[in-house]
Amino acid sequence: MRTPPSDRSLNLGVLAHVDAGKTTLTERLLHLAGVIDAPGSVDSGTTQTDSLALERRRGITIKAAVVAFPLDDLTVNVVDTPGHPDFIAEVERVLGVLDGAVLVLSAVEGVQPQTRILMRALQRLRVPTLLFVNKIDRVGADLDRVVDAIRTRLTPDVLPMGTAAGLGSRAATFTAYRADDDAFRERETVALAEHDEALLAAYVEGRDRTTDQLLAEAVVQTRDAVLHPVFAGSAATGAGVPELMAGIAAFLPAAPRPDGQPSGRVFKVERGVAGEKVAYVRMFAGSVRTRQRLELPDGRVGKVSGLQVFEDGRWVRAEEVGPGRIGRLHGLAAVRVGDGFGDAARAEEHHFAPPTLEASVEAVDVAQRPALRVALAQLADQDPLIAARLDDDGRPTVSLYGKVQQEVIGSTLLEEYGIEVTFSDASVLHVERPRRRGEAVLRLNTAENPYQATIGLTLEPGPPGSGLVFGTTVPARDMPLYLFRSVEAFSASIEKHVRRELAHGRYGWEVTDCVVTMVEASYSVADGPPSKRGPTSTSFDYRKVTPIVARRALDDARTRVCEPVLRIDLEVPTEDAAVLQGLLGRWGAELAGQTSSGELTRLEARLLASRLHELQHQLPDLTGGEGVLEARFDGYVPVRGRPPTRLGWVSPDRTAVGV
């Protein structure tokens, strides 16, 4: 008999460094809640959340997965997230839909590089977070050492919630402190007083708070993301997991359930058995029902043909997905990852560096080239940042964070689409910016223009970071409104053709930070004056003329190739800081700041993105595996020396590009 879903829900993220045990912990939570009969095994590939064959083979989480279990009067939706840094984009999307999180650490390895990156992201987004020190049954487990490392390397605002015994053996246990334990009350009061002046004053004056008052304040501070209760145990044996579940129920906030217009965000897109899109959505307000139309960004519209929610260990059909819940929507053919609707329709904000590499993809069987293009387009819907495109030779290219992500794309193409592929060596993504103002025009009824349309464009430099801005000064009387119905529709059509053409500049890179203005337009009619007389203009004419004019304006403006720069944040052992400084100096990085705190030093610098992957490769050896690197996009700078040409690019006139 199916358990009815609770009216209250909690959207919980489980995050960790690779191999800290978060997927095993998710399995144990499902087992203790009665959702599954026995926990699955990561090693044997029987877990609920690692459904991809590559996930099972490598024993890592690659795509966010959703499961749910009942806890007291809550329905807890657990989102198991990737732990590998190549999938930081997937993690960041999930963080935006969470009510709370459990950050998992290993009692043996302790605070690892990705742990620190994840904790910073959780703190930046103010996600209420509990810490779970896993693997206390492993040889070498040391809970006190790990808690000390948490205080020095993650956050001092922690409150250990119990003690472990029998460390390093299968008999290891975790016992929660009693609320009336005097020693625990003392530590709890001191931790809470750091963020409560009234409590601090009462503590100094010797006025004790009651046990219930302290618990209530601990709940408030945890939900405000300023205090982090610490639990410990073993997901493999189940030790400490019931205590963690009690902490989840007590400390983490249930999702608010406001009524009103439906508002939600899509954080994952996958393909169903028939190849249709399935969108995972977190509802913030209102409800979505079957057959409901949803307005997505960029004017896209979809109609929901079916709904599912996760209950009793499986996805089941439902008539609606209510506020605060996570559901799967079918029928939204135009949906993409990151799409929002209602009040959540604003553009998705990224806090991570965009991919800085690209590589071409080739099907081993040339007969599968058309199928490869279709498959990559579908994968781009699931992760828009891979930005699949075709180069001039018709070969697809994809954007990448690193080698593991490339392997995942290759394995997905083979296992889900039956297409074996090879990749070229990855290269760094650049952009082109115009050097000066350029202009061009093609007028109808002239020898150089075989089409029945006039278009004139100017192209000039725009502010850094502005992208491509399009405008028009053409009067409505010169526009073919009999074709496009309105000034806005005609302008939008010309803008689309311009953007498509400027996706490849003079060296093949996307043209950005420019202002394109349509300054002239005209159309022909059978009874018009000589300059406009002729066959009636069609939309085909404008589709053909506009790219030619845009290319000529770009050639007139000329371009400068620019490479991406990243703002990097390095946290390394103090004894290794000088070596890192020297390396960054040799690479021409601009050091922006340095601070030291005991055994750790933090370096901030601006670094060319072309050096990022080399730094990632060298950092573990240079820091004994203790270095942590965060990077975020910080603009572009002109390339020194000969500008690079994009992979597979040939200029429109099939000649070498100019300087």
N, C-alpha and C positions, 0 to 999 in steps of 0.2 A: 504494500500500500504506500502510495507516494505521500511524503511529508509535505504539508502545505508550506509555501514560502512565508518567511516572516515579513511583517510590514517594515521592519527596520533592517537596514543593510549596511555593511562596512566593506569598502573597496580597499583591499589590503595588498600592498606590494611586498614581495619577498626578494631581497637583493643581497648580493655577495660577490666577493672575488671568486674567480674560477676555482672549483673544487672545494669550496668551503662547506658545501652540503645543503644548499638551499632547496634543490629539487627533492632531495631525500627528506628534508624537513616538511616540505609541502605534502609528500606522500604520508608522512606520519600524522600530520594534522588531519588529513582526510580519513585515515584509518581510525584514529581516536574518536572522530566525530561520527563514525559509523557509515561513512559514505562508501568506503571500499573494505573488502574483507581482509586484505593484507597489504602492507606497503609494497609498492613496486621497487625495482632495483635499477639504478642508473646503469650499472655495469652490464646487466642482462637486457636492458632496453625495455623494461616493463612498466615504466612510470606513466602517470596520467598526462603529464604536461609536456614531456619531450617526445613529440609525435613525429618529428621529421626523422627519416632514416639516418641522416648525417648526425643529428643530435644523439641518437642512440649509439651510433658507432663511435663518436668522439667522446661521449659522456659529458657534453656541455649543452647549455641552453642557448639557442640561437634566436628563436622567435618568442615573443611574449605569448603565454598561454593562460587561459582562464579556467579555473575550476571553482567550486563553491562547497561550503559545508555549513550546517547549522551550529550555532554556538549560543546557548541560552536563548534569548529572544531575538538573536541576530541571524541574518543570512550573511556569511562572510564570503565575498567574492575574492579569491586569491589570484593575483596576477604574478606568475612566475616569470622573471625577467632574465635576459642574457647577462652573463658576467664577464664576457670577453670585451676588451675595449674597442674592437672593430665594430661592435654593435651598440655603441653609446647612443646613437640616434634612436634606436628602438627603446632603450632604457628611458631616455628623456621624454619620449612620447607618453610612456606609461606613467611617469611621475606626475604628469599634468592631470591625471584622472583619479589619483589615489586620495583616500581619506587618511590613511596611515600606512606605516611600513614596518617591517622587521628586517633589520640589517644583520646578516649572519656572518660570524667570524669563526675561525678555527682555533680551538684551544691549544693547538700545537704551533701553527704558523702565526697566529695572532693578527695584528693589523698589517694588511698587505697593501700594495700600491693601489689596486682598484678599489679596495675598501675605503681608502681616503677620498678617492675621486667621487665615489657614490655618496659618502657622507656629506661632502661639500655640496653636492647637488641637492640632497635632501634638505640641508640647512638653508640653502639659497631659496628653495621653493617653500620652506617652512612646512614640510611634511612631518607630522607627529611620528616619531620613530622609537621603537623598542630595539634593544640589542640582544642578540642571542649568541652566546659563546658555545659553539657546537663541538662535537668530537671529544668530550671529556673522557671518553673511554679509550682514546688513542694513546699509545706510548709517547711520552714527552709532553702530555697535556699539563698546562700550568695556568690555572684560572687567575691567580693573583697577578702573575706577570702580564697576562693579557689585559686585565682591568687597568693595570698601571699604564700599559701602552695605549689603551683607549683614552685615558685621561691626558696623556702627553701628545698623542698624535691625532686624535679625532676631536675630542671635546672634554673639558673638565666637568661638564654638567651631567654627571651620571650618578645613578643610585643603584648599586648592587642589591638585588632582591632576594638573595639566598646564598647558601654555601654548598660547595661540592665536596664529596668524599669518595675515596676509592679511585682517584684519578689514575688514568692509564690502564684500567682494566674493564672488562665487560660488566663488572659489578658496580661501576661508577654511578653515583646518585647525586641528585640535586634536591636540597631541602629548602623551601622558602622560609624566610624569616617570619616569625609571628609578629603581627602588628603591635602587640604590647611588649615586645622584647625591648628592654631599656636601651641596650647598645644600638639596636637598629633605629629606635626612635631618635636617639642622639644623632646618628649619621643622617637620618632623613631630615631632621630639623636643620642641620647645618647645610645640607644640599639645597633645601627649599629656601633658606634665608638668603641665598645668593641672589634671588630674584624677587624677594618679598621683604620690603623694608619694615613693615609692621611685624612680620614674624621675626626678623632680625632683632628689632627692639625688644620684643617679648622674650626672646632667647637670652639677650644680654641681661635683662632685668630678672631673669629666672622665672618668668611666667610661662608655664608649659601649656601647649595646645593639646587638646584631646586627640586620641588615636583617630577618630573620625574626621576631625578637622585637618589633621596632617594628610590623611588619605585624600580628602577632597582637594587640598591644595596641590598634592602630587598629580592628581588627575588634571587639574587646570593647567599646571605648568607643562605636563606632557603634551596635552592637546594644543598648547601654545608653541610647542616645539622648542622649548628652552630647557627641558629636563628629559633625560633618556634613561628609563629603568633598564637594568641589565639582568638578564636571565642566563642560565647555562644548562647544558645537558648534552644528550646524544640523540640525534635524530635516528640513528641506526638502531639503538636499543629502546628508544622511547623515554629515556630518563630526562626529566625536566620539561618535557613537552606539555604535560597537563598544566604545569605551573605557568608556562608561557601562554597557553590558551586562556587561562584565567586572567593573565595580565592584558591580553588583547581585549578581552571583554570589558575589563575594568578601566583601562587607560586610554584606549583609542576611540575617537569619536565616530559615531554612526553617521552615515551620509544624511545631510538635510533632505527633506522631501517637500520642497515648495511646489505648489500647484501653479497653474498658469500655462502660458504658451510653451510648447516643447523646446527644450534647449539641451544640446548634447554635443559630444565630440567623438569622432571615429579615431581610434588609436591602433587599429589593426585591420587589414584587409587580406582575406585569403580566398581561394577558389574552392567551390563546392564540387561534388562528384561529377556534375555535368559541365563544369568549367565556369559556372556563374560566380559572380562576386558575392562574398559574404562579409559584411561589415560589422566589426565589433564596436559598439558604441557605449559610452558612459553618459547616462542621462543626469543632467544637473537640475532640471526642473521640468514639470509637466510630464506627459506620457506620449509615447509613439504607439500607434495602433496599426493593424493590418489595413492595407489599401490607403494609407495616409500619404499625401504628397509632402515631400521635404524640399525646401529650397536650400541648395548647396552653394558654395562660393562660385564666383565667376559666371553667375546666371545658370548654372547647371541645376536641373530639377530631377528628382527621382520619386518613384512611387513604391512604397513598401509592399511586397507581395507575401511576405511571411516573417514571423518573429520566433525567436527561441530564447529561453532563459535556462540557466544551468541549475538543475535540481537533482538531488539524489544520485549524484555521480554521472549525470549525462545531460545533454542539451535536449530540452523538450519544447514542443510547440506552445506558444502562448498567444493570447489576443492582444496583449499590450506589454510594453516595458515601461515601468513607472519611474518616477523621480528617484535619483540616488542609485538606481540599479544598473547592471551591465547586461546587455543583450546582444544577440546576433540578428542583423537585419538582412533580408533577402530582397532582391529586386532592384537595388540601386545600381544600375549599370554604369553610371558616370561617377560613382563615388571614388575618392582617393584617400589614402592615409592622411590624417591631419585635418580633414574636413570637419567643420562645425556647422551647426544650424541653430536658429533662434539666437539667443543672446551670446552663444558660444561661437557664432559665425565668424568672428574676427580671425585674422590670419594667425596661424600657429607660430609661436615665438620659439626660436631655437636658441639654446644657451651653449651649444657645442660648435666646434669648428666644422665647416662643411667639408665634404670629401675634397681632397687635394690631388687625387690621382685619377687617371683614366687609362683604360686599356681596351684594345679592340678584341672582339670575340668572333671566332670563326668556327662554323660547323665542320666537323671532320667529314661528314657526308655532305657534299655540296648540294645534293637534292633537298636537304633539310634547311637550306638558307631561308626560304620564306617562313617556314615554321619557327625558326629561331627568332626572326623579327617579331612575330606574334607573341612568342613566349616572353621575350624581353619586355615588350610593351605591357604584358600582364604583370610581370615582376615589378615594373616601375610603378604600377598602381599600388602594389603592396609596400613599396619603399621608393617614394619619388626621388630621393636623393641619389639613386643610382643613375638617373637621367640618361636612359638609353637613347641613342641617336644613331644615324647612319652617316658614315664619312662619305667622301666623294666617290670612293670606289664601291660603295654599297655595303661596306662591312659595318656591322653594329659596333658601337663602343659603349662602355659603361663607366660611371664614376665609382671610385672605390675609396675605402678607408685603409685597407690593408690586405695582406695575403689570405688571412682566414676568411674574410668576407668574399674574396674572389673564389676561394675553394667552395664556399657555400653556394654561390651563384652557379658554379660549374656543376656541383653535385645536384642541385635542385633541377637544373635543366636536364640532366641525365635521368634522374629518378622520377621526376614528375612529368616530364615532357618527352622523354626518350631521345634527347638530343645530346650527343657527345660533342664537346667543344674544346678548343684550345684558346689561350689568351696570349696576346703580345706582351712584351715588357711594359709595365705601367709607366706613364709619364705624368708630369705635373700639369694641372690645368692652369691656363693663363686667360687673360682677357685683353681686348683692344680698346683703347680710348682714342677719340679723334684728336689730332694735333691742333686743328684750326677750323674755321668755318668753311664748309664746302656746299656747293649748290649744283643742281642739275635740273633739266627740264626736257621732256619729249612732247612735242606738239603734234596734234593730228594733222593730216593732210600735208606732211612734210616727207622728204625722200628717206630720211633715216627712221621713220616711224611707220611700220606696216599695220598698226592697230588704230582703231577708231576711238582714241582717248588721249586727252592731254593731262599730264601730271607734272608738277614742279615741286621739288623738295629742297629745303635747306637742312644741313646737318652741322651742328656746332657742339663744342665741349660743354658738358654740364658739371655740376658739383660732384666731387667724389662721393660715391655711395648712392647716387640718385637713380642709377639704372638708366633705362631708356624712357624718355618722356616724349609723348607725341602730342602735337597740337595742329591747329589749322587757322589760316587767315582767309581762306577762300569764301567768297560770298555764296549764299545759298543758290542764287540764280545760275551759277556756273556748275552746279552739281547735278548729276543725273538722278534727280529725286524720283523720276518715274521708275527707276530700277531699285532704289534703296529706301524709298518711302520717307526718309528723314535725314537731316544733316548729320545726326548722331550715328545713324546706321551706315551712311557713306564713309564718315570719318573712321568708324570702327573697322570697316572692311579694308580701307587703305592702311590703317595701322597694323592690321593683322599681316598684310603682305610685306610691310616694311620690317616688322619684327622677324618674320620668317627669313627674309633676306639677310638681315644683320645678325642672325644667329651665327654667321660665319663672316668674319672680317677679312681684311686683305691677307692675313696670315692664317686664316681658318678659325681663329678664336672668336668667341662671342663679343660683339661690340656693346659697350656699356658706358654709363656716365655721359650721355649725350642727349641733346634736344633735337628732335626731328620735327620740322614744321612743313605742312603742306601749304604752299604759297600760290599754287596755280592749279586749276583744273578746268576741263571743258569737255563737251560731248558733241557728237555730230547728229544732225537730223537732215532728212531729205530736202526740206525746203528752207534750210538755214542760209546765212550769208556764206560767201565762198570759203572763208577760213574754217567754217563749221559744217559745211555741206557734205553729205555723204551718207553711207549706210548708217542706220541707227546704232549708236554705241551699245555694247552689251557689257555685262559684268566680266565676261571673259577678257575683253580688251583691257580693263583696269587691272585684272589679275596678271596680265602679261606685261603691261607697261610699268607698273609700280616697282617691281624688283629691279628692272633695268635702271630706272631713275635713282633708286636708292643706292645701287652699286656705284653709279657714276658720281653721286654726291659724296659717297664715302671715299672714292678714289681722289676726288678733288680735295677733301679734307685731310687725307692721309691719316695714318693711325700709328700709335705707339703701343707696342706690346708690353703688358704689365703682368707681374707675377704676384701671387698672393703672399701676404705677410700675416703671421700669427703672433698673437700676444701669448707667450708661454709663461706658465707658472711652475717652477721646479721646486720640489721639496726634497732635500738630500741630506745625508749625514754631514754634519759640519766639517768633519775631516776630509770629505770629498769635494767640498764646495769650490776650492781653488782650482781643482782639475776641471770641473765643469765650466768655471769662469774662463779658463784658458781656451777650452774647446769652443765655447760660444764666441770668444774674441777672434779666434782664427776663422770662424765662419762669418764674421762681419755682423754678428748680432748686436743689437743696441740694448745694453743693460739698463733697465728702468728702475730697479730697486733691489735691495738685499737686506734681509732681516734674519737674525739668529735668535733661537730660543733653545738654550741647552744643547742637546745633541743634534738638533735639526736646524738647517739653514734654508731659507726660502729665497729663491732668485726669480726675478721678473725680467723678461726681456722680449724684444721684438725680433722674430726670426723668420727668415725666408721659408715658406712652406716646403720648398724643395729639400730643405735640410731636416724636416720633421721626422721622416721615417728613418733616416740615419741616426738621429738622436734617440729615437725610440729603441733602435737596435743596440746602441752602445750603452744606454743608460743602465741597464741591469749589471753589466760588467764593471762599469765605472763606480757603482754605488753598492756593490755587494747585494744587488736585488732590492735595495731599500729606497731607491729613487722613485718619486711620484711626479708625473708630468701631466699637466692640463694645458690644453690649447684652445684658443678661440680666435675666430677670424678677426683681423684688424686692418683690413683694407688691402690695397694693391700699391706696388711701387714699380716704376719703369724698369724693364730688363736692361742690364748693362751689357754692352757688346752686341753681337749679332742676334736679332730677335728670332726665337724659335718658331717653327711652323708646326701647326697642329697635325697630329698623326692622320695620315691618309688624305690630307688636304691638297687639292690642286686648284689654282686660281681659276675664275670663270672663263678666262681666255685660254686656259690650258697651258700657260707659260709660268715660268718661275715668278714668284711674287717680288715686288719691288721693295726697296729699302725705305 
